[in-house]
Every structure is written in C-alpha cells, then in structure tokens.
Amino acid sequence: MAATEAIAASDAPRSVMGEALRDAGLAGLVAFILFGSLVGLVTEPQQEKLVLTYQWEYALGLALMVAAVRFLLDVFVWRRVVPVAAALPQGLMRYKRALLTALPALYILGGVLFLIPSFREGFGALGGSAGFEGEWLSRITTGLGLVSIAISGLFVLITGMLAARLVRIFVSWTRPQAGQAQMALTPQSLTRDLMSELAPALLIIALVLPLLVAGPQQRYAMDTAVRVVTMIMLGWGLNIVVGLAGLLDLGYVAFYAVGAYSYALIATEFGWSFWVCLPLAGIFAAFFGVMLGFPVLRLRGDYLAIVTLAFGEIIRIVLINWQSFTGGPSGINNIPQLGFFGLPFNRSDTGFHAFFGLEFNSVHRIIFFYYVILALALFTNFVTKRLRRLPIGRAWEALREDEIACRSLGINTVTTKLTAFAIGAMFAGFAGSFFATRQGFISPESFTFHESALVLAVVVLGGLGSQIGVVIASIALIGSSEFFRDLEEYRLLIFGACMVLLMTWRPRGLVSTRTPSAVLNRPKPITADIVEGSRA
Amino acid sequence: MEYFLQQLINGLTLGSIYGLIAIGYTMVYGIIGMINFAHGDIFMIGAFIALAAIIGLASIGITFIPLALVAVLLIAMIVTAVWGWTLERIAYRPLRTSFRLAPLITAIGASIVLQNFVQLTQSARVKPLPPVVTGGYTVMEGNGFSVNISNAQLMIIATTIILMTIFSLIIAKTPLGRAQRACEQDRIMASLSGVNVNRTISLTFVMGAALAAVAGCMYLLYYGVIDFFIGFIAGIKAFTAAVLGGIGSLPGAMLGGMIIGLIEVFWAGYFNTAYKDVAAFSILAIVLIFLPSGLLGRPEVEKV
C-alpha cells in the first residue's frame, strides 16, 4: 500500500507537469497562428504592387515567448506544482518590512535630490562613473534622471501628507469637537494612517506646483500639469454620468467639442469675454446633453452606449462638413486668449508683466491657465460632492444600483438620468471652452472617439464613482504617456492592453469604493448598549 | 429608374457585407448579452488575412480564380476564428460574472489593441489590391445609362445567401445550435441540463469571427483598398444593422444590414456623400426610440 501511495504521489506532479507542458504547447500553437498571420506575413506596397514579406522568425519567437510565459505561470502561479510558489508570499512579506525600513532613507534621499538640483544632475551622471559608455550611458543617464524625479516626487507627496496632517492637528487644537480627542503632536500621530491624507496632500501640492517645478523645465512641467488637470476635470464630469448614475456614455467628447466651438464661435464673432462665454458654453453643452438624452435615455445601458458613440461621431462629421459655420477640417484660428483680469499676457506695455513690474516670461500665461483649470476642476469636484448628498444625487446612486427598485419607489428615472447627463455635459462644456482659449486653435481632429475612450478609461480605471481614483488614474495615464515618450508608436497598444489587464485584474477599478454617499447619521452597531442607553 | 436600379444593386452588395458582420454582433449579444465592441476590428483583421492569403497564393502560382477564392475564404475564416476565440478567452471570459460595464470596457481596450497591433505590424498605409474578380453583366440599358452588375457583386450576394442558409441551418438543426439557443434562454439551466456553456459561448465567438472574416474578404474584393481603421465605422454600422433588425435574431441582422446598406447608398446617391454616416446613425436613434426591440426582435420582458 505504502509503495503504491508513494508512486501515486510521485506520479501526480509529473502528470500535472505534463498537463502544463501540453497547455503551453497549445498556447504556443494558438499564438503562432495569431502572430503568424499578422506579424509573420506583412503586405507591403512596392512599385504600385503589393508584395508579401515573410518574417517567420518574429512570429516563432513571439509564439515561443507566449508558450514559455504560459508554462511558467502554470507551474508557479496557477497550479503551484513547484513549492517555490508557496514560499513566495512569505518572502514578499520580508521584503515589505525591509522596504518599510528603507522608506525613511528614501525620503531623505528624495529631499536631498529635490532640494539640491546639482545632486539630481549628479545622480543622473552616476552611470558614467560606473563605466558605461556611448548609447548605454545616455540611456542610463535618462533612466537615473527619471528615477531621481520619481524619488523627489515621493518626497514631495509625503511632505504634503505630513503638512496636511499637521494642519489637521492644529485644527483639532483650535476647534475641539465634541466626542473627538485632541490629537497630540507626536511622531506616531503624525505618521499613523498617513494614506488618509492623500487627497489633501495632492491639493496642497497642486496649489504650490508652479513653485515646486521652478527651473528650466518649468514650462514643460506646467504644460503637462494643465493637460493632467483638464483630464481630471473631464473625468470628474464623466464620473457623474458613468460613476454615479451608471449610464455608459461613449460620446462624452461631443460635449467637450460643443463647449470648445461655442466659445470659439462666440468669441471670434461677437468678441465676448471668456467669463461670459464660459457659462454660455456650459449651457449649450447641457442643452445638447438634454437634446440627445431625452429620446435615448429610456434605452437600456448597452444601447445607450452605442447611441452616444454614434452621437459623438455625428457631431464630428457635422463639424468637418459644415464648412461655413465651423470652418470645416481646418478648424477655427485666432481664438482670443484669456487675460488676467483684462491684462493680456504679451510683450506690450499694458500687459501682465508691465502692470506687476515683472520681467516678461511666457510661463506666466501657462501658470495662470493652470490655476484657472485647477479652479474649474475643484469647482466640478465641489459641486459633485454637494450634489451627491442632495436627493437627486442619492437618486443617481440608487439608479446605478437597481433601476427597477428605483422605479418601484416612485423615482422618475428619465428625468433623473437626464439631470445627470446634462450636468455631466455642462462640465465638459466648461472644460471645452477652457481648451479653446488655451490652444487658441481648434479643429475636429481634437474630438475623436479616442478622446472619449481616454476619459472613460480614466473614470473606469480610477474606480467608478471615486473622485480621488480619477485623479490617480489621470496622473498615471498622462504621466506614463509622457514617461514612455520614446515608445510613441507602442503607446496606444500598451494603453489598450493595460485597459484589458487592469479590468480583468480589478474590475472595480484602482480605488474601488462604492459606498453610498448618504448614510443616515452614523452606521450604528446593534448591541445591548443601545437598549440600555434608551432606558437611561 | 436606371439610376435607381444601379443604386439598389450597390446597396444590396454593401448591405450583404454589413449583414455578415451584424450576425456576429447579434449572436454574441443574444447569448451573453454584451456588445462585442471589438467585432469590427475582427472584421478588419479578416480583411488583412485575406489580403495576405491572396498575395501568398498568387506568389505560389495558384491562378485559377474560383479555387483561389475558396482557399482564401477558408484560410481567412479559420485564422480569424482563432482571433475571435482568443479575444473571448482573454478579454471576456474572466469578466463573465462581473458587473455589466466591465466586459464593454475590456472590449474597447481590445479594440484599441487590435487596431494598433495591425497598424504596427502592417504599417498605417492603405493597401491597394488590384481587382481580382473582373467582368460583369449589363442588366438593362436605356437613355444613355446602363445598369451593371459586376461579377464581384454577384459573388458577394451569392456567398452571403449561401452562408446565411448554412448558418441558419446550424442554429436550427444541429446540437450546437440547440445548445446555443438553450444558453440564450437560460445559461444556468442549460448548464444543469448538460450543455457545456463555456464551449458553446466560445463557438459562438468563433462563428461570428468566421462570418466577419468572410465580410472582410468581400470588402477587400469589392473596394480593393483596406487600412487598419476600416473596422471602426463598419463595426458601428453593422451594430446599427443588428439593432435595427432586432438584436438576437439572425434574419433580423441580415435584413437590418440590407436596410442600412440601401439607406447609405441611396443617401449618397441622391443627397450628398458627406452626411451618409449621419443618416445611418440617425436611423439607429430613431429605431431605438420607436421600435426598441427592432424589426424582427422579440419584445424584451424585464425579469425581477
């Protein structure tokens, strides 16, 4: 008996290994068919004729890679044939502790790198002293440069969190609230649960960002920051529609386009100021939202998605073809740019720099635009947070969870959806008119389906309904696309693949809280104290 | 009159292509209730594989056109079916029990991946193919305008009719078709009765992708120019066709495809070309408002 058991035990892993091998072989075969058809065979136009080029070696290499990855995953992760997999979590825990102890050191390093620019440059030049030459040296220098930027970013973020925590402690001193103990100023109270300060820390950093990035790179950094904040604002706007009301809108960029064109047309035709046009653009966009929403909001979710997608395309086609009104494919030029309370950002003697006695610098304009979009985005966030506590906001969230239950409770689902649609569209309109005044030039090129997909990706990857999730996802998305600038042509491929992988890995998004915003008082534990308390 | 007839023939040809793609949407929607957003890109991949197959076969010396076309069709169908199967396996199966929007998001991601993958590997330039199927017949002649039907158009319409018949028979008569209809009605009950649900859904994707590959071949032979972006617009229009005909219904998809093709061709022929897509999309919105279950679809009963 014992002998047969031993044989069975030794047999079992082998047959599992065999299955893993067979799986890997199948995966390789499928991959070979897939890659062989599109990578192995390339049709190229040569001298008015298409010629087939064979690249079997690439297809074979890719297929072998897929088979190998599949085999390794099978053995170490899925089936866990090899005991290494079992030991891995423990090992990771040990590394986590080591990482936690290394964090203060990293923080100090970040501070040094951030505060003393020459150190940052020296950090990048480390590759040269390690004996690298030529192309590799430049690669390592850029790589180390990016690492030093990341470490300094970490330093800034943690400093922001500490600052936010300090502010909280001082507030608790000056305005003690009933039932809440005063926080002591000890290292423990400063650092405990620091992640909860993420949102205030990001706000503090956002407010002082132009000072943080001062230097030769300021212009580029602020330009990127404006793009990130615009994306955040669009994400917050779409979050009302998708995250709160649960309506999938694939044509969000259409409202962005409506806002941009309203501002551009009104400003160029009538010469009205930006601050007059901004609400108008919002109203126009909301009007379009109602116009689209009124007939189609009775539809079920998936149909709605396709109709909004079609609507986005219709708007784009109309923008391209209605030459006399929109300028057609060449767009609208010379859109008036926003000035600082009437002071233009140019070299003239009545400009911003002359009034404040500064030296002329084109960065001033970008910094001003940054604060404008930041204010608009914060306004969006503020309104959303307030709306979520109103009856309409609660109705949105209820609608997202269960439409039939909502209808049974007497909520008018069509008007509720319509409000969400209109308000989401309005914020897109605001962002659109900001885009028009920043660029000074717009064309239908900027409003393709790809933009809608990008905004939707931000909302979904951030976690539907989560405000901070949108911020993290926007920074990650635009930051990574700046980071991988060299891989320009692979960017969208990687982006799409990340969308698929993230969704299968965490279907609820990075920040996956979906608790309702409105709760009656506090969630109370049901214990004996309640009864005793009521008696007393 | 002659102009009208000519447009009718062109519209039916275009409609056949849309109908073939629409079947893929309607089958997948019927069985798992999701929009396979990447289906248009599967159609595009089918066209690229067909292009490679045509040139490959010509380079090894197969010049007898009917034989070559059948071979091209089979190669494209098989290889594209593998793409469809992989797509379902990677992007949709892990999310089958997740919330409703999740598979739609991965579908958008998959669509972006497929488009950019083809753009990277096959370059972004358009691929012109010299006409393979040439010749045609003059159906009618009168007041200086002759109505022509080309061999390519005849072939497209005939292939579509044959494939439609075969697939209708598969759905109606075979055990696979029975399993598909069972899964469509109640997936859990079907699995309790011994239907392999995973296999059935995979085969649905395979069938849809094979038909999309045929549509890709036809598109390539009819227009002679393809690029990596053809899948997007064709996909939306085919989906419109599926909704118009009543999603979940095979004859409905074909009928919807024909109607969309006719509308588009007539709009371009009698009004202007620029707004033909707008016309097709407006039809979608109007149909959904007044006839939410489409022309041949069953009205939906909401279960609580």
Interface residues (C-beta under 8 A of the other chain):
Chain A: V30 I33 L34 S37 L38 V39 L41 V42 T43 E44 P45 K49 L50 V51 L52 V242 G246 L248 L250 P295 V296 R298 L299 R300 G301 D302 Y303 A305 I306 V307 L309 A310 F311 E313 I314 I317 V318 I320 N321 I404 F449 A453 L456 A457 V460 L464 E489 Y490 L492 L493 F495 G496 A497 C498 M499 V500 M503 T504 P507 R508
Chain B: Y29 G33 M34 I35 I45 F48 I49 L51 A52 I55 G56 S59 V79 V82 W83 W85 T86 I90 A91 P94 L95 S98 F99 R100 L101 A102 L104 I105 T106 I108 G109 A110 S111 I112 V113 Q115 N116 F117 V118 L120 T121 Q122 S123 R125 K127 P128 L129 P130 F232 I233 I236 F239 T240 V243 A274 Y275 D277 V278 F281 S282 L284 A285 L288 I289 P292 E300 E302 V304
